[in-house]
């Protein structure tokens, strides 16, 4: 599973968090791994923290302000 190459500049559908997390799983894991300088698996506590941070970013993201969700997150 990787993150979508679709444009992030669309209105996010926050009604289905599981689908959003699945779409961006690769991005979330990669970002957490780069930040911690170690591999982060989906079973890692750090992944749970990264999911929480990503969800917070999704809720505060405004595509009208410019930039992509990945840049905002």
Protein Blocks (a to p, Z undefined) as FASTA:
>chain_A
ZZdfbdfkbccdfklmmlmmmmmmmmmmmmmmmmnopacdfkbfklmmmmmmmmmmmmmp
cfkngpafklmZZ
